[in-house]
Amino acid sequence: MKATIATSPVQTANTCNPINEAVAVPPTLIKKKELAARLSVSPRTIDEWPRKRKIPYLQISDRFYLYEFNAVLAALKKHYQVDARS
């Protein structure tokens, strides 16, 4: 099973492509532990946010979720003031 998340196309200024077509960049999916470290919260907090529908996620199996960092950050900015570590 291959999972993908739809993203909006990104415009690039490529001199090799005279038409300047939009090129879609696939999102970077990360695990719970990395997301927790980037947001300076516990992994248990990350478990709670999808359950409360505060952040978007991609469910791979019953117990395995992946997260797209920029989408999570945007969702959290609606609810909280969040400064993430890069």
N, CA, C and O atoms as a GROMACS GRO file, in nm:
protein
  344
    1MET      N    1   0.085  -0.117   0.000
    1MET     CA    2   0.000   0.000   0.000
    1MET      C    3   0.090   0.123   0.000
    1MET      O    4   0.180   0.134   0.084
    2LYS      N    5   0.068   0.213  -0.091
    2LYS     CA    6   0.146   0.336  -0.100
    2LYS      C    7   0.056   0.452  -0.061
    2LYS      O    8  -0.053   0.469  -0.116
    3ALA      N    9   0.104   0.532   0.032
    3ALA     CA   10   0.026   0.645   0.081
    3ALA      C   11   0.084   0.774   0.027
    3ALA      O   12   0.206   0.792   0.026
    4THR      N   13  -0.001   0.864  -0.019
    4THR     CA   14   0.043   0.995  -0.065
    4THR      C   15  -0.051   1.101  -0.012
    4THR      O   16  -0.168   1.075   0.017
    5ILE      N   17   0.003   1.220   0.000
    5ILE     CA   18  -0.077   1.334   0.043
    5ILE      C   19  -0.079   1.433  -0.070
    5ILE      O   20   0.026   1.466  -0.125
    6ALA      N   21  -0.196   1.480  -0.107
    6ALA     CA   22  -0.207   1.577  -0.215
    6ALA      C   23  -0.153   1.712  -0.170
    6ALA      O   24  -0.185   1.760  -0.062
    7THR      N   25  -0.071   1.772  -0.256
    7THR     CA   26  -0.016   1.903  -0.226
    7THR      C   27  -0.041   1.995  -0.343
    7THR      O   28  -0.067   1.950  -0.455
    8SER      N   29  -0.032   2.123  -0.317
    8SER     CA   30  -0.047   2.217  -0.426
    8SER      C   31   0.084   2.225  -0.503
    8SER      O   32   0.191   2.213  -0.442
    9PRO      N   33   0.080   2.245  -0.633
    9PRO     CA   34   0.202   2.250  -0.712
    9PRO      C   35   0.289   2.370  -0.673
    9PRO      O   36   0.238   2.474  -0.632
   10VAL      N   37   0.418   2.352  -0.687
   10VAL     CA   38   0.514   2.456  -0.654
   10VAL      C   39   0.572   2.510  -0.784
   10VAL      O   40   0.618   2.433  -0.869
   11GLN      N   41   0.572   2.642  -0.801
   11GLN     CA   42   0.628   2.704  -0.920
   11GLN      C   43   0.779   2.711  -0.907
   11GLN      O   44   0.831   2.750  -0.802
   12THR      N   45   0.850   2.673  -1.011
   12THR     CA   46   0.995   2.682  -1.010
   12THR      C   47   1.041   2.762  -1.130
   12THR      O   48   0.977   2.762  -1.235
   13ALA      N   49   1.152   2.830  -1.114
   13ALA     CA   50   1.211   2.905  -1.224
   13ALA      C   51   1.327   2.822  -1.278
   13ALA      O   52   1.442   2.841  -1.237
   14ASN      N   53   1.297   2.730  -1.367
   14ASN     CA   54   1.397   2.639  -1.420
   14ASN      C   55   1.429   2.682  -1.563
   14ASN      O   56   1.340   2.688  -1.648
   15THR      N   57   1.556   2.710  -1.591
   15THR     CA   58   1.594   2.754  -1.725
   15THR      C   59   1.589   2.641  -1.825
   15THR      O   60   1.581   2.666  -1.946
   16CYS      N   61   1.593   2.515  -1.777
   16CYS     CA   62   1.586   2.400  -1.867
   16CYS      C   63   1.443   2.373  -1.913
   16CYS      O   64   1.422   2.302  -2.011
   17ASN      N   65   1.346   2.428  -1.846
   17ASN     CA   66   1.206   2.405  -1.877
   17ASN      C   67   1.146   2.537  -1.926
   17ASN      O   68   1.105   2.620  -1.844
   18PRO      N   69   1.139   2.558  -2.057
   18PRO     CA   70   1.091   2.686  -2.108
   18PRO      C   71   0.944   2.714  -2.078
   18PRO      O   72   0.902   2.829  -2.082
   19ILE      N   73   0.866   2.611  -2.048
   19ILE     CA   74   0.723   2.630  -2.023
   19ILE      C   75   0.699   2.672  -1.879
   19ILE      O   76   0.593   2.728  -1.848
   20ASN      N   77   0.795   2.647  -1.789
   20ASN     CA   78   0.780   2.676  -1.646
   20ASN      C   79   0.658   2.608  -1.586
   20ASN      O   80   0.577   2.670  -1.517
   21GLU      N   81   0.646   2.478  -1.613
   21GLU     CA   82   0.535   2.402  -1.557
   21GLU      C   83   0.555   2.385  -1.407
   21GLU      O   84   0.668   2.384  -1.358
   22ALA      N   85   0.446   2.372  -1.335
   22ALA     CA   86   0.452   2.351  -1.191
   22ALA      C   87   0.504   2.211  -1.162
   22ALA      O   88   0.466   2.114  -1.228
   23VAL      N   89   0.590   2.200  -1.063
   23VAL     CA   90   0.646   2.072  -1.024
   23VAL      C   91   0.602   2.046  -0.880
   23VAL      O   92   0.630   2.125  -0.790
   24ALA      N   93   0.534   1.934  -0.859
   24ALA     CA   94   0.486   1.900  -0.725
   24ALA      C   95   0.598   1.833  -0.647
   24ALA      O   96   0.661   1.739  -0.694
   25VAL      N   97   0.622   1.884  -0.527
   25VAL     CA   98   0.723   1.827  -0.438
   25VAL      C   99   0.649   1.745  -0.334
   25VAL      O  100   0.564   1.799  -0.263
   26PRO      N  101   0.681   1.616  -0.323
   26PRO     CA  102   0.609   1.535  -0.224
   26PRO      C  103   0.643   1.580  -0.082
   26PRO      O  104   0.756   1.619  -0.056
   27PRO      N  105   0.546   1.574   0.008
   27PRO     CA  106   0.571   1.616   0.146
   27PRO      C  107   0.664   1.518   0.217
   27PRO      O  108   0.671   1.401   0.181
   28THR      N  109   0.733   1.567   0.315
   28THR     CA  110   0.820   1.483   0.397
   28THR      C  111   0.739   1.432   0.515
   28THR      O  112   0.691   1.510   0.597
   29LEU      N  113   0.724   1.302   0.521
   29LEU     CA  114   0.646   1.241   0.629
   29LEU      C  115   0.741   1.198   0.739
   29LEU      O  116   0.846   1.139   0.713
   30ILE      N  117   0.704   1.228   0.864
   30ILE     CA  118   0.789   1.195   0.977
   30ILE      C  119   0.711   1.115   1.080
   30ILE      O  120   0.588   1.117   1.083
   31LYS      N  121   0.785   1.046   1.165
   31LYS     CA  122   0.724   0.965   1.271
   31LYS      C  123   0.693   1.050   1.393
   31LYS      O  124   0.735   1.165   1.404
   32LYS      N  125   0.618   0.989   1.484
   32LYS     CA  126   0.573   1.058   1.605
   32LYS      C  127   0.690   1.110   1.688
   32LYS      O  128   0.685   1.224   1.735
   33LYS      N  129   0.794   1.031   1.706
   33LYS     CA  130   0.906   1.070   1.791
   33LYS      C  131   0.977   1.193   1.735
   33LYS      O  132   1.015   1.283   1.810
   34GLU      N  133   0.996   1.197   1.603
   34GLU     CA  134   1.062   1.314   1.542
   34GLU      C  135   0.972   1.437   1.551
   34GLU      O  136   1.020   1.547   1.577
   35LEU      N  137   0.842   1.418   1.528
   35LEU     CA  138   0.749   1.530   1.539
   35LEU      C  139   0.748   1.586   1.681
   35LEU      O  140   0.747   1.708   1.700
   36ALA      N  141   0.749   1.499   1.780
   36ALA     CA  142   0.751   1.543   1.919
   36ALA      C  143   0.878   1.622   1.949
   36ALA      O  144   0.873   1.724   2.018
   37ALA      N  145   0.991   1.576   1.898
   37ALA     CA  146   1.117   1.646   1.921
   37ALA      C  147   1.117   1.784   1.854
   37ALA      O  148   1.165   1.881   1.913
   38ARG      N  149   1.065   1.792   1.732
   38ARG     CA  150   1.061   1.920   1.661
   38ARG      C  151   0.970   2.021   1.730
   38ARG      O  152   0.996   2.141   1.727
   39LEU      N  153   0.862   1.973   1.792
   39LEU     CA  154   0.766   2.063   1.856
   39LEU      C  155   0.791   2.079   2.006
   39LEU      O  156   0.720   2.154   2.073
   40SER      N  157   0.891   2.010   2.059
   40SER     CA  158   0.924   2.016   2.203
   40SER      C  159   0.806   1.975   2.291
   40SER      O  160   0.777   2.041   2.391
   41VAL      N  161   0.741   1.868   2.253
   41VAL     CA  162   0.632   1.811   2.334
   41VAL      C  163   0.660   1.661   2.350
   41VAL      O  164   0.749   1.607   2.284
   42SER      N  165   0.586   1.597   2.436
   42SER     CA  166   0.606   1.453   2.456
   42SER      C  167   0.538   1.373   2.345
   42SER      O  168   0.443   1.421   2.283
   43PRO      N  169   0.587   1.252   2.319
   43PRO     CA  170   0.520   1.165   2.221
   43PRO      C  171   0.375   1.136   2.261
   43PRO      O  172   0.290   1.117   2.174
   44ARG      N  173   0.348   1.134   2.390
   44ARG     CA  174   0.210   1.112   2.436
   44ARG      C  175   0.118   1.227   2.393
   44ARG      O  176   0.002   1.204   2.361
   45THR      N  177   0.170   1.347   2.392
   45THR     CA  178   0.093   1.463   2.344
   45THR      C  179   0.061   1.445   2.196
   45THR      O  180  -0.050   1.476   2.152
   46ILE      N  181   0.157   1.397   2.121
   46ILE     CA  182   0.134   1.372   1.978
   46ILE      C  183   0.025   1.267   1.961
   46ILE      O  184  -0.056   1.277   1.869
   47ASP      N  185   0.021   1.166   2.048
   47ASP     CA  186  -0.086   1.065   2.043
   47ASP      C  187  -0.224   1.127   2.065
   47ASP      O  188  -0.321   1.086   2.002
   48GLU      N  189  -0.231   1.224   2.153
   48GLU     CA  190  -0.359   1.286   2.187
   48GLU      C  191  -0.412   1.380   2.078
   48GLU      O  192  -0.532   1.383   2.054
   49TRP      N  193  -0.325   1.454   2.012
   49TRP     CA  194  -0.370   1.553   1.914
   49TRP      C  195  -0.451   1.494   1.798
   49TRP      O  196  -0.554   1.551   1.764
   50PRO      N  197  -0.409   1.382   1.736
   50PRO     CA  198  -0.496   1.325   1.631
   50PRO      C  199  -0.630   1.276   1.686
   50PRO      O  200  -0.733   1.288   1.621
   51ARG      N  201  -0.625   1.220   1.808
   51ARG     CA  202  -0.747   1.172   1.870
   51ARG      C  203  -0.847   1.286   1.892
   51ARG      O  204  -0.968   1.268   1.879
   52LYS      N  205  -0.794   1.404   1.924
   52LYS     CA  206  -0.878   1.523   1.944
   52LYS      C  207  -0.898   1.601   1.815
   52LYS      O  208  -0.960   1.707   1.815
   53ARG      N  209  -0.846   1.549   1.704
   53ARG     CA  210  -0.857   1.609   1.571
   53ARG      C  211  -0.796   1.749   1.564
   53ARG      O  212  -0.851   1.839   1.500
   54LYS      N  213  -0.683   1.766   1.629
   54LYS     CA  214  -0.614   1.894   1.625
   54LYS      C  215  -0.507   1.899   1.517
   54LYS      O  216  -0.471   2.007   1.470
   55ILE      N  217  -0.455   1.782   1.476
   55ILE     CA  218  -0.351   1.779   1.372
   55ILE      C  219  -0.385   1.675   1.266
   55ILE      O  220  -0.450   1.574   1.296
   56PRO      N  221  -0.342   1.700   1.143
   56PRO     CA  222  -0.363   1.600   1.036
   56PRO      C  223  -0.261   1.488   1.048
   56PRO      O  224  -0.151   1.509   1.098
   57TYR      N  225  -0.298   1.370   1.002
   57TYR     CA  226  -0.209   1.254   1.008
   57TYR      C  227  -0.242   1.159   0.895
   57TYR      O  228  -0.347   1.169   0.831
   58LEU      N  229  -0.152   1.066   0.871
   58LEU     CA  230  -0.172   0.961   0.773
   58LEU      C  231  -0.161   0.829   0.847
   58LEU      O  232  -0.054   0.795   0.898
   59GLN      N  233  -0.271   0.754   0.854
   59GLN     CA  234  -0.272   0.629   0.928
   59GLN      C  235  -0.225   0.517   0.837
   59GLN      O  236  -0.290   0.487   0.736
   60ILE      N  237  -0.112   0.455   0.872
   60ILE     CA  238  -0.054   0.347   0.793
   60ILE      C  239  -0.113   0.213   0.837
   60ILE      O  240  -0.146   0.130   0.753
   61SER      N  241  -0.125   0.193   0.967
   61SER     CA  242  -0.187   0.073   1.022
   61SER      C  243  -0.261   0.114   1.149
   61SER      O  244  -0.271   0.233   1.180
   62ASP      N  245  -0.311   0.016   1.223
   62ASP     CA  246  -0.387   0.048   1.344
   62ASP      C  247  -0.306   0.129   1.445
   62ASP      O  248  -0.362   0.213   1.516
   63ARG      N  249  -0.175   0.105   1.452
   63ARG     CA  250  -0.093   0.170   1.552
   63ARG      C  251   0.019   0.256   1.496
   63ARG      O  252   0.102   0.306   1.573
   64PHE      N  253   0.024   0.275   1.366
   64PHE     CA  254   0.134   0.349   1.306
   64PHE      C  255   0.081   0.467   1.225
   64PHE      O  256   0.003   0.450   1.131
   65TYR      N  257   0.125   0.587   1.264
   65TYR     CA  258   0.084   0.710   1.198
   65TYR      C  259   0.207   0.785   1.148
   65TYR      O  260   0.314   0.775   1.207
   66LEU      N  261   0.190   0.858   1.039
   66LEU     CA  262   0.294   0.948   0.989
   66LEU      C  263   0.234   1.088   0.983
   66LEU      O  264   0.113   1.105   0.969
   67TYR      N  265   0.321   1.186   0.993
   67TYR     CA  266   0.277   1.325   0.998
   67TYR      C  267   0.357   1.408   0.900
   67TYR      O  268   0.477   1.385   0.882
   68GLU      N  269   0.293   1.504   0.836
   68GLU     CA  270   0.361   1.599   0.748
   68GLU      C  271   0.382   1.725   0.830
   68GLU      O  272   0.286   1.791   0.869
   69PHE      N  273   0.508   1.759   0.856
   69PHE     CA  274   0.541   1.862   0.955
   69PHE      C  275   0.475   1.996   0.924
   69PHE      O  276   0.417   2.057   1.014
   70ASN      N  277   0.483   2.043   0.801
   70ASN     CA  278   0.426   2.174   0.768
   70ASN      C  279   0.274   2.177   0.787
   70ASN      O  280   0.219   2.278   0.830
   71ALA      N  281   0.206   2.067   0.756
   71ALA     CA  282   0.061   2.060   0.775
   71ALA      C  283   0.027   2.060   0.924
   71ALA      O  284  -0.069   2.124   0.966
   72VAL      N  285   0.106   1.988   1.003
   72VAL     CA  286   0.084   1.984   1.148
   72VAL      C  287   0.107   2.123   1.206
   72VAL      O  288   0.028   2.171   1.288
   73LEU      N  289   0.215   2.187   1.165
   73LEU     CA  290   0.246   2.320   1.218
   73LEU      C  291   0.136   2.420   1.184
   73LEU      O  292   0.099   2.500   1.269
   74ALA      N  293   0.084   2.414   1.063
   74ALA     CA  294  -0.024   2.505   1.024
   74ALA      C  295  -0.150   2.479   1.108
   74ALA      O  296  -0.219   2.573   1.148
   75ALA      N  297  -0.180   2.352   1.133
   75ALA     CA  298  -0.299   2.320   1.213
   75ALA      C  299  -0.283   2.367   1.357
   75ALA      O  300  -0.377   2.416   1.417
   76LEU      N  301  -0.163   2.351   1.411
   76LEU     CA  302  -0.140   2.392   1.550
   76LEU      C  303  -0.143   2.544   1.565
   76LEU      O  304  -0.181   2.595   1.670
   77LYS      N  305  -0.102   2.615   1.461
   77LYS     CA  306  -0.106   2.761   1.468
   77LYS      C  307  -0.248   2.813   1.480
   77LYS      O  308  -0.270   2.924   1.529
   78LYS      N  309  -0.345   2.734   1.436
   78LYS     CA  310  -0.486   2.772   1.455
   78LYS      C  311  -0.527   2.764   1.601
   78LYS      O  312  -0.613   2.840   1.646
   79HIS      N  313  -0.466   2.670   1.676
   79HIS     CA  314  -0.505   2.647   1.814
   79HIS      C  315  -0.410   2.708   1.917
   79HIS      O  316  -0.454   2.752   2.023
   80TYR      N  317  -0.281   2.712   1.886
   80TYR     CA  318  -0.180   2.751   1.983
   80TYR      C  319  -0.076   2.842   1.917
   80TYR      O  320  -0.074   2.857   1.795
   81GLN      N  321   0.009   2.901   1.999
   81GLN     CA  322   0.129   2.970   1.950
   81GLN      C  323   0.241   2.866   1.956
   81GLN      O  324   0.279   2.823   2.065
   82VAL      N  325   0.295   2.826   1.840
   82VAL     CA  326   0.396   2.720   1.836
   82VAL      C  327   0.519   2.772   1.764
   82VAL      O  328   0.510   2.827   1.654
   83ASP      N  329   0.636   2.753   1.828
   83ASP     CA  330   0.763   2.780   1.764
   83ASP      C  331   0.836   2.646   1.756
   83ASP      O  332   0.868   2.587   1.858
   84ALA      N  333   0.861   2.600   1.634
   84ALA     CA  334   0.924   2.469   1.616
   84ALA      C  335   1.074   2.485   1.594
   84ALA      O  336   1.122   2.585   1.541
   85ARG      N  337   1.145   2.383   1.638
   85ARG     CA  338   1.288   2.378   1.612
   85ARG      C  339   1.310   2.318   1.475
   85ARG      O  340   1.241   2.224   1.436
   86SER      N  341   1.404   2.371   1.404
   86SER     CA  342   1.433   2.316   1.269
   86SER      C  343   1.531   2.204   1.276
   86SER      O  344   1.567   2.147   1.173
   0.00000   0.00000   0.00000
